[in-house]
Amino acid sequence: MSRKKILFVVGSPNQTTQMHQIASHLQEEFECWFTQFFPDSPLEKWALKAGLLENTIMGGKFKAYADRYLSEHRLQMDYMGQRNHYDLAVLCSDLLVPRRLRAIKTVWVQEGMTDPANFLTHVVQKVRVLPRYLTFNTSLNGASNLCDIYCVASEGYKEHFARMGTEPAKIVVTGMPNYDDLHRHLDNDFPHRGYVLVVTSDIRETFRYENRPAFLRKCARIAAGRPMIFKLHPNENAERAVREIREVIGPEPLIFAEGDAYAMIANCDELICQYSTLVYVGIVLGKKVHSYFDLEQLRRLAPWQNGGTSARRIADFCRQYLAFPEKNGPAFLRSIGITETALLA
């Protein structure tokens, strides 16, 4: 008897490693396959082929990283899920949910914070026929209500995604695999300590405006003469970012385009972020933090710390949902004793 098949949709390095963690708890029982996040409509496929989506998780450095990661870990690849019939799809984003995946059971997994809602967010929500990616950010990731089950980082995020439009009965708090055991990063071999860490974001690479020199001057004021280290976003134009830091701050700061950002945060005295999920590492570890987001809201949203068990928990839901006779997330969650609570005041 053939084993049931699960398709894991990956994207950024964070999304890819999270999906691998979940799959590691299922691969002995099921056939686990992986695909990069992929387009659905002919227009989206044309845009990808034309190179217009190189700074999104559908292409460019993100796809190159994921392809290399999957190959190095000898994971089975099926780009766009065309080789097999699948019984379940586990998605890293629902900004696009391809029609072929909507026909099977689906589980969405939160991988980080979402961008703040803007004018386009409200336009897309009101004009329902518009694709969610037209916000040009991640503000509507987790808000499509198209997946059967939504696995989220915390009770705060459960409330957030319900307010953004996802049916509360579909949402279950599982924790977030790469952010559920943050205290373990205090034991690290990063050689530096006692500095202000600046974690930048790929704002310009995702078609939004940023005054980077003004941001850098603000960072210098916060540091007030203390040593500074910069950790660049993996999707950033690193050459440009380094040049700007040197022009505004000077030659002294260390700049890392790669490296263990968790260890860098664990060893810093103060953390400055823009739109990075890494701010949660600083919050959980008790650092003084700065962010473009409201800090009180971030503390309410902070991921559940469950000792690194989120991937196993999500895998357990996938396993049980595969055995459930219907494609109905709320009915499945009720069947295992998870009931909707009053989320909206």
N, C-alpha and C positions, 0 to 999 in steps of 0.2 A: 504494500500500500504506500503510495507516494506521500511525502510529508507536505504539509501546508506551507505556502510560500508567503514571506513578508518582504515588502519593498520599503527600504529606508531612504528617504529623500534628504540629502545632505546639502550643505552650502558653504558657509564660512568655516574656518578652522574650528571655531567653537562648536558650531552646529554639527560638524563632521565627527569630532571626537565624542560629542554627547551621543549621537546615534550609534557609534561603535560600542560605547559602553552599554547601551540598552541591548543591542544585538548580542553582545557577549553572554547575556543571561538567557538567550533564546536559541542560539545556534545549534545546540545539541538536539533540540526537538523539532526545529523548523528550518526550512531553507531560507536563509537571509541573503537578500540581494540589496545593492545600493545603486542609487542614481543621483547625479547632481540635480539640483532644483532646475526645472526645465519649463519652457514656454508651452502654451496651449493653443493659441489661435495662430492662423497664418501670418497675421501682422507681427505678432510677437516673435515667431520663428524667423521672419525676414529681418527684424531688428537685431536679433542675436547673430544671424549669419552676416549681416552688414557691419558688425562690430560696434553697434550702438549701445550694447549692454555689457561692455567689458568691465565696467566698475560696479556691476551688480553681482549677486551670488550665482547668476546663471552663466557667467563666463569669466574671462580674464584670469587674474591671479587666484581668485577663489576656486575656479574649476581646476586650474593647474595644480593647486595645493591638494584639493580633494582627490584628484586622479592619482597623484603621487602617493598620498596617504593610503588610499584604498589598495593600491598595488603593493606598497611596502608591507601592509598587514595581510596581504593575500585574501582580500575580501572580494566577493563575487560582484561584478559590475554589470548593470543592465541599464544603459543610458536611456532615459525616457520610459523605462519599464516596458519595453516592446518584446522582449524574448519570452516572457512567461505570463501565465494568468496568475494573479496574486489574490490571496485571501484577505490581506490586510496591508494598508500603507501607513507608515509612520512618518509624519511630515514635520519639517523644521520651520515651515512658514505656510500661512494660508492666504498670503497676498495673492497667490495664484493657487487654485486647486484644479488641476487638469481634469477634464470630464471623465477620462478613463479611470481616474482614481475615485471620483465621486460615486461610481457604481459599486465599489467594494467598501468594506469596513475601513474606517480611517481614525487615526489617533494623532492629535497635534501635540507637540512638546515645546514648551517655552524654553528659549535658549538665552534670553537676556532681557534687558529693559527695552521698552518700545519708545520711539521718539514722541515728543509732545505733539498733541493735536494742533494743527494750524488751520488757516482758512480753507485750504484745499481738502483737508480731512473732513470738514463739515460739508463741503460741496459734494464730495464723493458719497458721504453717508446719505445726503438728501437726494441726490440723483443716483438712484440705486443701480442704474445700468452701467455706470462708469466703473472701470477696473480700479481696484483698491491701490495699485501701485502708482496711480496718477497723483497721489499725495507727495511722491518723490521722497518718502521717508517710510519708517516702519510703524507709524502711529496706528495703522489699522491691522497690523499683524496680530492674529488672535481674535479678531473681531468679525470674521466673515460668517460665523455660525454654520459653515459648510461641513466641518468635520464632525464626527460622531462623538468624540471624547476630547476634552481639552485638559492636558496635564500642566499645572501651573506651579509657580515657585512658592506662593504663600497665600494666606487668607486675604491679604491686601490686594494681591493680583487677581484673586478670584473675584473680588468686588470690582476691580478695575475693568476686567474683560466683560463682566456682566453689564456694566454701565456702557461699555463701548458697543454692545450689541449681540454678544454671544449668550445663548440660552443658559441661565444659571444651572439648570439640571444636567448640562453636559460637562460642567467644570469640576475637576477634582484636584485637590492640593496634593502634590506628590513630592515637592522639592524640585530643584533644578540640578542635574548631575554635576556640572562643573562648578557649582557655587554652593554646595550643601555640606562641605566639611572644610571651611576656610581656615580654621585655626591650625590645620596641619601645615600650612605654609609658613608658620612662624619658625619651623625647623628647616632652614635652607642654607645653601652655600653661596648665596649672592654676597660678594665681598664688601659691599658698601653699606654704611649706616649713617644716620643722623643728617638726612638731606630732605629737601622738598622735592617730591616727585610730581611731574606734570605728565598726564596721560592725555594725548591729543585724540581727535576724532577725524573721520574722513568726510567732513562736512562738504568741502568743495568737490571732492570726488563723487559725491552723490547729488550734485547739481543744486547745492544750496549756497547761500552767501555766507562768507565769514571774513571778518577783519582780523586776520591772524596777527599782524603787528600789534594791534591794540590788545589782543588777548595776551600776547607775550609780555607786553609792558605791565599788564595787570599781574601776571605771574611773578615778575621781578619785584613788584611792590610787595606782594605777599611774602616772598622769600626774604626780603629785607636783608640782603647780604649773605644769607645762608647758602650752602652748596645746593645746586639744583641738578636733577637728573630728568631727562625727557625720555618717555617711551612713546614711540610713534605708533599710530594705528597701522595694521598690516595692509590696509587698502590705500594708504596715503602715498602721494608722490614724495618719496623719502628724500630725494635730492633737493627738491624745492623746500621741504620742511627744514632740513638741516641748514640750508643757506639762510633761511629767514631767522632761525634761532641764532645763528652766528652774527647776523647783521644787527639784531635787536638786543640780544643778551650778551654776546661776546663769545670768546673761545673756551671759557671755563667749563660750562656744563657738559656732562657726559650725555650722549644721545644714542639710544638703542632703537633700531628698526625692528629687531627681533629680540628674543630672550624671554625669561620667565617673569611676566608682569606681576604675578601673584607674590613672588619672592621680593620683588622691588617694592611693592606696597607694604609687605610685612616688615621691611627694614626701614621704611621712611618715617620721618617725624610728622609730615603733613602731606596731604594728597590733593592735587588740583586736577579735576576732570572737566570735560565738556559734556558729551552725550554718551559716556561709556558705562557699560554695566560693571566695569571694574570698580566703580565708586562703592559698590556693595561690599567689596573686599575690605576697603577702608572703614566703612561703617561697622561691619561685624567685628573687625579687629580693634575697634575703638580709636581709630585715628581721627585727627581733625581733618575734615574734608571740605572741599569746595566743588560745586557742580552747577551746571546750567539749570538743573532741576531743583525744585523746592526740597530742602533737606528733611523737613518733617514728613513730607509725603514719602520720600525715599526710605525713611526709617519704618514707615508703615508697610511699605512694599518689600522690605528686605527679605531675601530668600530664606526659607526654612532651613535651619542647620540640623540635619538628622544623621550626622556621622557618615556621610557618603553612601546612603542607601537609596537615593532617588532613582538611579538607573534600574536597580532591582525592582523597586516598587512599580515603576512604569512598565517594565517587562512583565511583571505579574498581571497588571491590568490587560496588557496585550494578550497574554496567554489565556486568561479567563474570557476575554471578549471573543477570541477566536472560537472558543467552545460554546459561546452563547448562540442560540438558534436564530436570532434576528439581527438585522443591521439597524440597531436602535440604541444609541449611547445612553440616553436617559433611562430607558427600561433596563439596560444592563446594569447601570450604576445602582438603580433601586434594588435590583435582584441581589446585589452583594452588600446591601445595607447602607449605601451612600445616598442620602436624600438631600434634596434641595433645601437650602436654608434661606431665610429672608435676608437678601443682600442689599436691596435698594431701599433706602430710607424714604 
